[in-house]
Amino acid sequence: MHIARWVCGLVLICLSVSASAGPFVVAEEQRPQSLAPYLRILVDEQGSLGLQDVTAADSQRRWRASEIQGTNFGFSSATYWVAVTLQNPTAEPVGLILRQDYPLIDQLDFWQPAADGSWSLTETGDRRNFHSRPLNLRDFVFPITLPAHTTQTYYLRYQTAGSMNIGLTVSSETAFLPQLGKEQILLGIYYGGFLVLVIYNLFLFMAVRDRAYAYYMGYAVSYGLYFGVHNGVSFQYLWPGNPWLANQSLLILLGFTLIFGIQFVRTVCSGPQLAPRTDRVARWLLYLLFPLTAISPFVSYGPMILSLAILTLVLSMLFMVMGVISLLRGSVPARYFLVGWGALLISVVIYMLKTFGLVPHNSFTHNAFQVGALVEMVLLSLALGARVGEIQRHGITDQLTGLFNRRYFDEQLPREFTLATRNNTPLALLVLDLDHFKAINDRLGHARGDAALCAVGQLVRKQVRKPVLACRYGGEEFAILLPRTTPGQAVIVAERLVKLVAELKLDKMPLTVSIGVATFQHGNYASAIQLFEAADAALYRAKQAGRNRLELAPSSPDPVVSAPAVESAG
């Protein structure tokens, strides 16, 4: 029995000690330090208490140490009083900065003791004019001076319709300024990153006219502005005299972010085609978001931000499901989307858990959402860039053979000719034509003709390496550009191709090619067109000489001199 009483007494002593948080002892050069373990918190459910009520002797028992309750209370209609005691053991007064690092507090009142024993009150908050703040900064910052060899208690009163996050830190003035400078640089980089992504994708949109880019830009702009409100930057720079807009713009921008996000995901993941059921749910949520966003400025802030927060979580999960379904059904863009969205989803879950008070408020949980969003934006932008690359490749690639098409060849031939002229290096051109191709189509059908073209195309692709450029010029004709290749080397390549094509066994369908070879060197041709005409004329002579052979064009566009024909391979 005595042991039980002793244990109970020890527990009560521990609770009483933890319930009366001790003072924080400051240093002369105090580095930024969280005050969470040193706070005492009183919950005023009715919001009717004043400073005299909470400092009265009979109210002291109602205070609880923050270690018991924590400092993150999610959505709450109650008013929260915070007391923090600071002690200066040095022989000199210390200039300090108290900072509340979550700027979305509607009303924040700060009391500090004056020299005559009275209390000095500062009334601020994002429901009040921005210039009510002691310092013109995005967070709530209160400069104080703690006299030498003194211990003083400071009181703060929090009231907000949003999430109640109490994030108090203390630092000396000399330590606060360098930290503020670093934060400003990081914020500039952060929002500069958003701006670069928007401008970059704007140019891509103007080039390709793909609506996915329009949805992406709307999503990025809305998201970037939303974080500007969330960080207090928009209130500081855009509308410091309009507290109503500072609060309601958060809801409007979050609504637009979700609207553009839905449309972007549905487009990039081909939702209507590949995931119709999930897409139908996303479409209904889109219809719900339009009226919610429209009425958000005119209804109570608390229920609206709670509704949009829940919708954010639901849509995050829905987008992941849509991405997985699209990936399983063959969507290439869905691969990139899932990587980017996975990074955002993790950060969204962390932030929402903090918003509802399930995890503590700290720099990691508070900024995870923003960092995850920028990472996601970069990855989605890379996915869209890959999409542009895919579109461009389709535009310059022959779909049947996989070689470059005539459009690309017509662009590259003058370019390579100019480089060869400037650098005084040789440039060889091979023009190939599949022999008796019309007879193959007439006798065996166009499907077998396509198979023959594919076989020759694959053979050519295996035989050439960069910087050699192989193209399907049109019909059954191919062209190969060989930079820095002499006539002798070009002839060797052509002989090998004639031999290998003749050795192809394509369902007992005999194939042969004729090749014309022309080489530019020492200024023997005046233009790229002359080089091509010379190779084409050599090809015509190879056809006349019996096919399945090559002909070398003369070293100049003067009267033609035939090269010794390669011995027939078949």
Secondary structure, DSSP 8 states (H G I E B T S, - for coil): -HHHHHHHHHHHHHHHHHHS---EE--TT---EE-GGGEEEEEESSS---HHHHHSGGGGGG-EEHHHH-SEEEE--SEEEEEEEEEE-SSS-EEEEEEE-----SEEEEEEE-TTS-EEEEEE-TTS-GGGSSSSSSSEEEEEEE-TTEEEEEEEEEE-SSEEE--EEEEEHHHHHHHHHHHHHHHHHHHHHHHHHHHHHHHHHHHH--HHHHHHHHHHHHHHHHHHHHTTHHHHHT-TT-HHHHHHHHHHHHHHHHHHHHHHHHHHTTHHHH-HHHHHHHHHHHHHHHHHHHHGGGS-HHHHHHHHHHHHHHHHHHHHHHHHHHHHTT-SHHHHHHHHHHHHHHHHHHHHHHHTTSS--SHHHHHHHHHHHHHHHHHHHHHHHHHHHHHHHHHHB-TTTSSB-HHHHHHHHHHHHHHHHHHT--EEEEEEEETTHHHHHHHH-HHHHHHHHHHHHHHHHHH--TT-EEEEEETTEEEEEEET--HHHHHHHHHHHHHHHHT--BTTB---EEEEEEEE-TT-SSSHHHHHHHHHHHHHHHHHTTSSSEEE--SSSSS-----------
